[in-house]
Amino acid sequence: KLKSKKIIDKVIYDGRGAISAEWHEYSVVNDAKMIQQIEQLEKEVVINADFRIAVSQQLINHWKTQFNYQSSNHVIIPCTVNKVFQDVVINDKSIYESRKKMGFTSEDIVLVYSGSVAGWQSFQLLQDFIKQTFSFQNNLKIFFLSDEDEKITQLKNEFPNRVFCKKVKPNEVPEYLMAADYGLLIRENTITNQVASPVKFAEYLSCGLQIIISENLGDYSEFVKSNDCGIVFNSNNSQNIILKAVSIDEKNSLKILAITNFTKKVFVEKYRKLVSI
């Protein structure tokens, strides 16, 4: 509207996700009129913007399918890690100290879930995965970098001394992530998740974690397959997953993979393209 009134010259749309789909799938707002209007508003800005940022190729594909988007005036910039994750030092000492702080031994295989356990994060799927893998691998443990929640408490009661939860300051997160072997990104197969770019993916990698990820989660499920940096989880292979400890050398390779693909420095030329339009 501002452009049509010549108040501004150009518009760049920063596409963080499939907005209309998220509103409908997860009841982001309760205003029926807004819900009715959002798809048309999203289409207008996607089609009429002068340039666009998308967090994933899957979001671009969604625009093409949903809105008949045909332009090439866009760049893909996924969610990237900040400096505290880039500066992580992974060695025997740092891993030992992190595990000691969390009460884990060198024999434990440790999973981590970092973030909210709100309903849209598909906790039921995550819970099912934990119960299944715990049932046939006794040395598995998990900790939640999260607020305490009744769902986590239920898991604690079901698996004593195997489920842990701790809320830490943002700058402390890398130190705790290093204690784990695997980061969990298990979400339901919705449009919202199909186009997503969870920053937790890059954060897990930067701390040397392999990723256990659902199918069709943004561009990342294919990234895991292509780069052999974790396990793509589905109902067909869930009973065949045996998790092993991740070595220091492998952890450092995973960190390099994160720095190579998920820091802002990697996307400097794309940012320059944006400011030069």
N, C-alpha and C positions, 0 to 999 in steps of 0.2 A: 504493500500500500504506500509506503514511504517512497519507493522507487517510482511508482506511477504518478506521484505528486511532485516528482523531481526534487525531493528533499535529500535523497541519497542517490548515488550514481550506480553502484553495483551491489549485488547481494551474493554472499557465499553461504550456502546451507551446510551446516555441520551435522551430518547424519550420524547420530549415536545409536540408532536402532530403528526397528520397524514400529513407528509410534502408534499407528492405528491398531496394528495387530496386538501390541502390548496392552493397549487400553481395553481391547475386547477380551483378550485371553486372561488378563490378570486384574481386571476391575480397578485400574489405576485411579480413575475418577468415578464418581457416582452420579454425575450430571448427565441425564439422558440426552439433552440437547447437544452438549459438547461431544458426547460419544457419537452422535449422529453426524456431526459436522467434521470430525477429526480426519476421516479418510480423505475427504475432498480438500481440506486445508493442507494435509501432507502432500497430496498429489500436486496441488498448485505450486507449493514451494519447491518440490523436487523438479518439476518440469520447467518452472519459470526462473529459477535461480540462474545467475551467470556462471557459477561454478559450485562444485559440491565436494565435501569431504565425506567419505564413507569409512566406517571402521572395519569393513570386511568386503571381500568380493561377493559373498553371499548376500549382503545388503544391496549391492548393485544389481545382482540377479533378481532380487525381490522387487526392486523398483521397475525393472524391465517387465517382469511378469504382471505386477499389480497395476502399474501406472503407464505401461507402454513407454518407459523411458528409453530414449535412443541416442542421447548425446554421449560424447566421450569427454566432456568437460568435467572431469572429476579426478580426484586422487584417493588412494586407499591408504589410510594411516591408522593402524590398529592402536589399541590402548597400550601405552608404553610404561616402563618402570622408571621410578625416580632415582635420585642419586644414592639414597640409602641402600637400595638393592644393588645398584651397580658396584658399590664399594665393598660388597660382601667378600670376605676372605675365607676360602674353603680349604682347610687342611686338617690333619689328624687332631691337632690340639683344639681347634674351634669346634669340630664335631663332637669331640669328647666332652668339652665344657658344656655345650648345648644339651647333650644327652644327659649329662650329670644333673644339670639344672632341672630337667623335666623328669628325672628319675628312671630313665631308660638305660638298659644295659646294651653291650655290643651284640648280644644275641637277639635282641628284639628287632622285628621288622616293623617300622613305624609309619603309619599313615597320618596325614594331616588334612583337616578341613579348615580353611581360613575364611572367615566372613560370617554374614548373617545366616540364620537358619529360618528365615521368614518363609512363608508358604510357597512363594513363587520360586524359591531356590530348590524345589523338588526334594524336600527332606525325606519323603517316603521312599523314593528310589535309592537315596543314599543309605538310608537305614537298612533296606533290603540287601544292598550290596555288602554292608558291614556284617550283618548277621550271617550271610551266606559264606563269606570268606573266613570269618572268625570260626565258623563251625568246623572247618576242616584244616585250619592252620593255627595251632595254639600259640605260636610265638608272635602273632600279629597284635599290635596295639594301635590305638588312634587317639589323637588329641585334637580338640576343637579350639582354635583361636577365635573365641566367640564369647558372647554373654551366656551365662547359665540359662538353660531353657528346660522345660519339663520333658521335651523329647530327648534331650541329651541325658537328663537324669534317669529316664527309663532305660536307656542303653547302659548307663553306669550300673544300674541295679541288675540288669540281665547279664552283664559281663564285668564282674568286680575286678578291679585292678588292671583292667585292659582299656578302659575309656576314661579320658581326662579332658578337662576343660579349663581354659584360662583366658581371661581378658587382659591384653597387654597394650601398652602405648604403641602408636604407629611406628615410631622409630625403633622399637624393640622387636617388631615382627620378624625381620630376617634372622635374627639370632635364634628365635624359636623354630622357624621353618627349617633351619639347618639340621635340627635334631631328627628330622624325618627322612624317609626314603622315597615316599610317594605323596604327591599332592592330588587331592580328589576334586574333579570337576564333573560331577554326575548330575545331569539335568534332564527334564522331560523334553520330548521331541515336539516343541512348539515353534511357531514362526519366530517368536521373540528370541528363543535360544538358537534357532538355525542361522540367524544373522548376527549373533552377538560377538563381542570381542572382550571377554572377561579379563580384566587386568591381572587377576589371580593366576592366569596361565603363565604370563611372563614373570610374575613374582616367584612362583614355584620354580620355574626353570632357573632363574637367576640365583636361587639358593641351592641348586644342585639336586632338585627333585625330579624323578620321573613322574609323568602325568598319567593318571587313570581318568579317562575322559569318555563321555557318552558319544555315540554316533551323532553326526550332523550338528555338532556344536560350532557354529560359525565356520571360519576357515581352519579351525584348530584340530579337528579330528583328522583331517587329511594331513595337516602339518605333522602330527604325531606319527602317522604311518610313514610319511616321506622321510622323516628325520630319525625314525626309530628311537623316539624319546619317551616312550611310555606304552600304554595299553589302551586301545579303543574298546570300550566295554559295551556289550549288548547281551540280551537274554540268552543267546545261543552259546556264548563262550564263557559265561559267568562261572560255570562249574569247573572249567579247565584252567582257571587262573591260579598259578602258584607264584607267590611274590618272594623275591630274593633281595637280600641287602644290596644297596647301591654303593659301589666302591668310590673311594676318593677320586681316582682318575676319571671315573664316569661322571661324578658330580661336577668336576671342573669342566668337563666337556659340555655338560648341560648348561653350565653358567655361560660359557663362551657362545653357545647357541642362542641364549637369551640376549647377550650383549650385541651379537651380530644382527639380530632381527627385531629387537624390541626396545631400543633406546631412541630418544628423540634425534640424536645425532645421525642415525641411519636415514632419517626422513627429512634432512635439511633441504635437499633439493626440491622435495614436494612442498615444503613450507614456502620456499622461495617462489615456487610457481604460483602459489596462492596469492602472495602479496604483490605479484607483478601483473595480475590480470587487469 
